[in-house]
Structures are given as structure tokens and as C-alpha cells.
Amino acid sequence: MLVVDDEPDNLDVFSLNFEDDFVIHTAASGEEALARLEEIHEVDVVVADLRMPGMNGLDLLETCRKRWPHRGRVLLTAHTNEDLLVDAINRQVLHRFISKPWEYKSMLEILHDGVRRSRLTTRNATLERQVTTASQLAMLGELSAALMHDMAQPLQVIESGIGLADEIVQGDERTISEELNYLREAISDAGTALRHIKDLAHNVKGLMRQQDTDLSPVRLEDVVRECDVLLARLVRVHQVELKTDVPQGLPPVLIDRVQVAQIVLNLASNACDAMAGDAAAELTISVERGPSGEQILEVSDNGPGIPHEVQARIFDPFFTTKPEGKGTGLGLAIVQRIVAAHNGKLEMASAPERGTTITIRFPAAERRQDLAA
């Protein structure tokens, strides 16, 4: 528990009342509180007075929301401004507020609720990371056969080049001089093959990375391009034609590059599974700029569509329409979570025998500077 108040007497009273129930840390200003939070990692709840010199309580809790979203946030105030407090709660700046002078029982209940909320949020975040890993492993399993095939060919090129080089260097000086051009070609082919394997490894490593959402200015066209290698293998395995409509030169948006790549691959994988066995199967990935400056990522297929009676459930964790043992039911749930973390909008349109389109809208970068802080 971290309690922040510029009045030492208030800090003493708080500590005396609750030191038997919680480990109490104190700070006399918002700036000091931020420094302490960097040092003390086991804080579950931050309790801040509204009116303090320098950084006030709301500003402090807003910063906590951005940097440590799992921590409970409680505001103390002697001046009730309902509009201000309702707005702060709606923006999730704080979870609870309590008016001064506070009552012991009410405060104790709020603090216990904050601790429960914080620990539940932390556990949920851990479970979400585990779910994401499970989905990534499932996708990697689907791609493994194609990846092994793609690695086998360049490895054969490297093996042949090494064999040729060995034969040449075993000869006399005249033979080496005559075969030098062949040796150069073999070295060049081996280098190309090694770069191909390196690209495969880079894409697989990127797919398997785990991290919290890390927003930075990125062009959506670059993300789609970085998925090209794995997308090519995915559509070849499923015998699907891939079409892309990704214009160059669109301004960057504030996104997590790795997580958005996961969105593209998850949606593409689902679409390919839905079109299995269709000789005319087509997968289309497009990017465009919306009327308000937002950027729109769209993944569509011409498959059988999603039955109307299950459309409301397709984003539920562990729900799947695939045969038993085929799908994890996690891909679309992960997509929905990632879009929410980007403050984006997710839409789905589907009709029987007319295919499915998933549309994701990412806010324009210039309207997201506060989230980049």
C-alpha cells in the first residue's frame, strides 16, 4: 500500500489505523510517489490525496494507470466534485474515491477491494500471456511442415556447395584456378540459402515473442510485409490464393509491431482453415486510411462464412467451430484483447457462402500521443 499526502499528520493517522492489515509505504508528493513506485514492486494499491502541491492526486493516478495498470487506485478528497470524479472513473484513472474525513470501516473495505482487484488483474495478465503462448505454439505447429520443407532446400544447396568447394580445394593449383568461378558461385548460392534460413528463423522468433503492449510509431504496410514469409507458407499449405492491397506511404500509427503481426497471422490462419478444400479459396489482406485519419486493417475470405447462431461467440476464449483437436479457440480472443489494448475497434461481417471479413480500426497517431507517454 502506498499512501500519498502532503500532510505528515494524515500519513501518520493512516499508518496507525491500517499497519496491522497492510504493509504501508508513504510519500509526501506525487513526484516522490512515482520514485517510490519504481523502487517498490509489491505495491497493490495507491491511495492519493487530491490536492497536493505540484502533481495533484488525479495526475498521479493517471500516470499510475499508464505505467502500472494492474495497481489499484484510490482518491482521497475533501472537495466533492461529482462531474470530475465520474469522468475520472469513466476514464479508469481511479477505481474508487472516498471523502474526507473517512471512516475506518469504509476505508478498510475499499483497501481490501483494491488489493483483490490488483492481484486478480495480475493473475489475469499472467493467464493471458500463457494463452497467447499456447495460440502461438498452435500456429507454429500448423506451419511446421511448410517451414521444414523450406529449410530443407537451402540446406541442400549449402551441402552441395560445401561438397563442391571440398573437391576443388583437394585438387592441384591448376584445377583450383580453373574451377574458381564455380567456387564463387557455390559460395554465393550458400550465402543466399543461409539468408533464407535466417529470414525464416527471424519470422518464427518474432511470432513467439512475449511482451506487454509497447506502442511506437509503425507503418501498417511494414507489419504486413514482415508477415510475408509466414503468410506465404500458410497459404501454400492450405492451397489458398493470397491477395494483398497495401498502399505505400501511409503515415505511421501507434501500435505494437509484434502484436499486430500476431493479429494478421491469427486472422489469416483462421480464414485458411475455414476455406480448407475449396479450390477457389482466396484470402485478401488490405490496409487503408479512414476518413478520420484512422488506419483500417481488413482480412477477408470467400469461404463458407460463420453461421449466424454462433457469431456472437466467436471471440469467446476456447470457443471454436473447428473439429476437436484442430483449433484452440484462442486466436480470435487474443485478437480482441490486442485490439482493445490499442484502443482500436474490431468489427466482423459474415454471411453463409459469402465469406467473412474482419475489420480493425487503429486510431490516428496524432490522436494517441497521450498513450505513447
C-alpha positions in Angstrom: 0.0 0.0 0.0 1.4 3.4 -0.9 -0.3 6.4 0.7 0.4 9.9 -0.8 -0.4 13.1 1.1 1.5 16.3 1.7 0.3 16.5 5.3 2.5 14.4 7.6 -0.2 14.1 10.2 -2.6 12.5 7.7 0.1 9.9 6.8 0.7 9.1 10.4 -3.0 8.6 11.1 -3.4 6.4 8.1 -0.4 4.2 9.1 -1.6 3.8 12.7 -5.0 2.7 11.6 -4.0 0.2 8.9 -0.5 -1.0 9.6 -1.8 -4.2 11.2 -3.7 -5.1 7.9 -1.2 -3.9 5.2 2.4 -3.0 4.7 2.2 0.8 4.5 4.6 2.9 2.4 4.2 6.7 2.4 5.1 9.6 0.1 4.7 13.4 0.7 4.2 14.3 -3.0 3.2 12.9 -6.4 6.8 13.1 -7.6 8.1 11.2 -4.6 5.4 8.6 -5.0 6.4 7.9 -8.6 10.0 7.5 -7.5 9.0 5.0 -4.7 6.8 3.0 -7.1 9.8 2.5 -9.3 11.6 1.0 -6.3 8.8 -0.9 -4.6 7.3 -3.6 -6.8 4.9 -5.2 -4.4 2.6 -2.2 -4.0 -1.0 -3.3 -4.7 -2.9 0.0 -4.1 -2.0 3.6 -4.4 -4.1 6.0 -2.2 -3.6 9.7 -3.1 -4.9 12.9 -1.8 -6.5 15.1 -4.5 -5.0 18.5 -3.5 -1.2 18.5 -3.2 1.5 21.0 -4.3 3.0 20.2 -7.7 1.5 17.0 -9.1 -2.1 16.5 -7.7 -3.7 13.2 -6.9 -5.6 12.8 -10.2 -2.4 13.5 -12.2 -0.5 11.0 -10.1 -3.2 8.3 -10.5 -3.4 9.0 -14.3 0.4 8.3 -14.5 0.0 5.1 -12.5 -2.8 4.0 -14.8 -0.5 4.3 -17.8 2.7 2.8 -16.2 1.2 0.3 -13.7 -2.3 -0.5 -14.8 -2.6 -3.5 -12.5 -2.3 -1.4 -9.3 -5.5 -0.3 -7.5 -6.0 3.5 -7.5 -8.0 5.3 -4.7 -8.5 9.1 -4.4 -9.0 11.0 -1.2 -10.8 14.3 -1.4 -12.4 16.8 0.9 -13.9 18.7 -2.0 -16.5 16.6 -3.8 -16.8 17.5 -7.5 -19.1 14.8 -8.9 -18.5 15.6 -12.5 -14.8 15.4 -12.0 -14.9 12.1 -10.2 -17.3 10.5 -12.6 -15.2 11.5 -15.5 -12.0 10.1 -13.8 -13.8 6.8 -13.0 -15.1 6.5 -16.6 -11.6 7.0 -17.9 -10.3 4.4 -15.4 -8.0 6.9 -13.8 -9.2 5.7 -10.4 -11.2 2.7 -9.2 -12.7 4.2 -6.0 -12.8 7.5 -4.2 -13.6 8.4 -0.6 -14.4 11.7 1.0 -12.6 13.2 4.0 -12.9 12.7 6.8 -13.0 9.0 6.1 -14.5 6.2 8.3 -12.3 3.3 9.3 -14.7 0.5 8.1 -15.4 2.2 4.8 -11.7 2.8 4.1 -10.7 -0.8 5.2 -13.3 -2.2 2.8 -12.0 -0.1 -0.1 -8.4 -1.0 0.6 -9.2 -4.8 0.7 -11.2 -4.4 -2.5 -8.2 -2.6 -4.2 -5.8 -5.4 -3.1 -8.2 -8.1 -4.5 -8.6 -6.2 -7.8 -4.8 -5.7 -8.2 -4.0 -9.3 -7.6 -6.8 -10.6 -9.8 -5.6 -8.2 -12.6 -2.1 -9.5 -12.2 -3.2 -13.1 -12.4 -5.3 -12.4 -15.4 -2.4 -10.8 -17.2 -0.3 -13.9 -16.5 -3.0 -16.2 -17.8 -3.4 -14.0 -20.9 0.3 -14.3 -21.7 0.1 -18.1 -21.3 -3.0 -18.2 -23.5 -1.1 -16.1 -26.1 1.9 -18.5 -26.0 -0.5 -21.5 -26.5 -2.0 -19.9 -29.5 1.4 -19.1 -31.0 2.6 -22.7 -30.5 -0.6 -24.0 -32.1 0.0 -21.7 -35.2 3.7 -22.7 -35.3 2.6 -26.4 -35.3 0.4 -25.7 -38.3 3.3 -24.1 -40.1 6.0 -26.5 -39.1 5.7 -28.9 -42.1 6.0 -26.0 -44.6 8.9 -24.4 -42.6 10.8 -27.7 -42.6 10.3 -28.1 -46.3 11.5 -24.5 -46.9 14.6 -25.1 -44.8 15.4 -28.5 -46.5 16.0 -26.9 -49.9 18.5 -24.2 -48.8 20.3 -26.8 -46.6 20.8 -29.0 -49.7 22.2 -26.0 -51.6 24.6 -25.4 -48.7 25.6 -29.0 -48.5 26.2 -29.2 -52.3 28.3 -26.0 -52.2 30.5 -27.3 -49.3 31.0 -30.6 -51.3 32.0 -28.8 -54.4 34.3 -26.5 -52.5 35.9 -29.5 -50.9 36.5 -31.2 -54.2 38.1 -28.1 -55.7 40.5 -27.4 -52.8 41.7 -31.0 -52.9 42.9 -30.5 -56.5 46.2 -29.0 -57.7 46.8 -25.3 -58.2 45.8 -25.5 -61.9 42.5 -27.2 -61.0 41.7 -24.6 -58.3 42.4 -21.8 -60.7 40.1 -23.3 -63.4 37.3 -24.0 -61.0 37.5 -20.7 -59.2 34.3 -19.3 -60.8 32.4 -22.4 -59.8 33.6 -22.0 -56.2 32.5 -18.3 -56.2 29.0 -19.4 -57.5 28.8 -22.1 -54.8 29.7 -19.6 -52.1 27.2 -17.1 -53.4 24.4 -19.7 -53.5 25.3 -20.9 -50.0 25.1 -17.3 -48.7 21.6 -16.8 -50.3 20.4 -20.1 -48.8 21.7 -19.1 -45.3 19.9 -15.7 -45.6 16.7 -17.6 -46.4 17.0 -19.7 -43.3 17.9 -16.6 -41.3 14.7 -14.9 -42.5 12.6 -18.0 -41.5 14.2 -18.0 -38.1 13.6 -14.3 -37.7 9.9 -14.6 -38.5 9.4 -17.5 -36.2 11.2 -15.8 -33.4 9.1 -12.7 -33.9 5.9 -14.7 -33.8 6.9 -16.3 -30.5 8.0 -13.2 -28.6 6.2 -12.4 -25.4 5.9 -8.8 -24.2 3.5 -6.2 -22.8 1.9 -3.8 -25.3 4.7 -1.5 -26.4 3.3 1.3 -28.6 5.5 3.1 -31.1 5.0 4.8 -34.5 4.9 2.0 -37.1 3.6 1.8 -40.6 1.0 -1.0 -41.1 2.4 -1.7 -44.5 5.7 -2.7 -42.8 4.0 -5.0 -40.5 2.1 -6.8 -43.3 5.4 -7.0 -45.3 7.2 -8.6 -42.3 4.5 -11.3 -42.3 5.1 -12.2 -45.9 7.3 -15.1 -45.3 5.0 -16.9 -42.9 1.9 -15.9 -44.8 3.4 -17.5 -48.0 3.9 -20.8 -46.2 0.5 -20.6 -44.6 -1.4 -20.2 -47.9 0.7 -22.8 -49.7 -0.1 -25.4 -47.0 -3.8 -24.7 -47.4 -3.7 -24.1 -51.2 -5.2 -20.7 -50.9 -4.6 -17.7 -53.2 -3.3 -14.7 -51.3 -4.1 -11.2 -52.4 -2.8 -8.0 -50.7 -3.8 -4.4 -51.2 -1.4 -2.4 -49.0 -0.5 1.0 -50.3 2.8 2.5 -49.5 3.4 5.9 -47.9 0.6 5.9 -45.3 1.5 7.7 -42.1 2.5 5.5 -39.1 0.1 4.6 -36.3 1.0 3.9 -32.7 0.9 0.1 -32.5 2.9 -2.8 -31.1 4.6 -4.2 -34.1 4.8 -7.8 -32.8 1.2 -7.9 -31.5 -0.3 -6.6 -34.8 1.7 -9.2 -36.7 0.1 -11.8 -34.5 -3.3 -10.3 -35.4 -2.5 -10.7 -39.1 -1.3 -14.2 -38.8 -4.1 -15.4 -36.5 -6.8 -14.0 -38.8 -5.1 -15.4 -41.9 -4.8 -18.8 -40.2 -8.5 -18.9 -39.3 -9.5 -17.9 -42.8 -7.4 -20.6 -44.4 -8.8 -23.2 -42.0 -12.3 -22.1 -42.9 -11.6 -22.5 -46.7 -10.0 -25.9 -46.5 -10.7 -28.0 -49.5 -12.1 -25.1 -51.6 -10.3 -25.0 -55.0 -11.3 -21.3 -55.4 -10.2 -20.2 -51.9 -9.0 -16.6 -51.7 -7.5 -14.6 -48.7 -7.3 -10.9 -49.0 -5.4 -8.6 -46.7 -5.8 -4.8 -47.1 -4.8 -1.6 -45.4 -6.4 1.8 -46.0 -6.7 5.2 -44.3 -10.1 6.1 -42.9 -12.0 9.4 -43.2 -10.9 10.5 -39.7 -7.2 9.6 -40.2 -7.5 6.2 -38.6 -6.0 3.2 -40.4 -8.0 0.2 -41.3 -6.7 -3.4 -41.5 -9.0 -5.8 -43.2 -8.7 -9.6 -43.5 -11.3 -11.3 -45.6 -12.0 -14.6 -47.2 -14.5 -16.1 -49.7 -15.2 -19.2 -47.6 -18.4 -20.6 -46.2 -19.0 -17.8 -43.7 -19.8 -18.1 -40.0 -23.2 -19.4 -39.0 -25.4 -16.6 -37.6 -26.2 -18.5 -34.4 -22.5 -18.6 -33.3 -21.3 -15.2 -34.5 -21.8 -13.7 -31.1 -19.5 -16.3 -29.5 -16.6 -16.4 -31.9 -14.4 -14.0 -29.8 -15.1 -16.0 -26.6 -11.9 -17.8 -25.3 -11.8 -21.5 -26.1 -14.9 -21.3 -28.4 -14.2 -22.9 -31.7 -16.2 -24.3 -34.7 -13.2 -26.4 -35.8 -13.1 -30.2 -35.3 -11.9 -31.5 -32.0 -8.1 -31.3 -31.8 -7.9 -28.9 -34.6 -8.3 -25.4 -33.0 -7.5 -24.0 -29.6 -10.4 -21.4 -29.6 -7.9 -18.8 -28.6 -6.9 -17.0 -31.8 -9.8 -14.6 -32.0 -9.9 -14.0 -28.3 -6.3 -12.9 -28.5 -7.0 -10.7 -31.5 -9.8 -9.0 -29.5 -7.6 -8.4 -26.5 -4.8 -6.9 -28.6 -7.2 -4.6 -30.4 -8.6 -3.4 -27.0 -5.1 -2.7 -25.8 -4.5 -0.5 -28.8 -7.8 1.4 -28.1 -8.9 0.2 -31.6 -12.2 -1.1 -32.9 -13.0 -4.6 -34.1 -15.8 -5.4 -36.5 -16.9 -8.7 -38.1 -19.2 -9.2 -41.1 -20.1 -12.7 -42.3 -22.8 -14.4 -44.3 -23.3 -18.1 -45.3 -21.4 -18.9 -48.6 -20.3 -15.3 -48.9 -17.2 -15.3 -46.7 -16.1 -13.4 -43.6 -14.4 -10.0 -43.2 -12.7 -8.9 -40.0 -12.1 -5.1 -39.9 -9.8 -3.4 -37.3 -9.5 0.3 -37.0 -6.4 1.8 -35.3 -6.7 5.4 -34.2 -4.5 8.0 -36.0 -1.1 8.5 -34.3 -1.6 12.2 -33.8 -4.7 11.4 -31.6 -2.8 8.9 -29.5 0.2 10.9 -28.2 -1.0 10.6 -24.6 -0.8 6.8 -24.8 2.8 7.0 -26.1 4.0 8.7 -22.9 
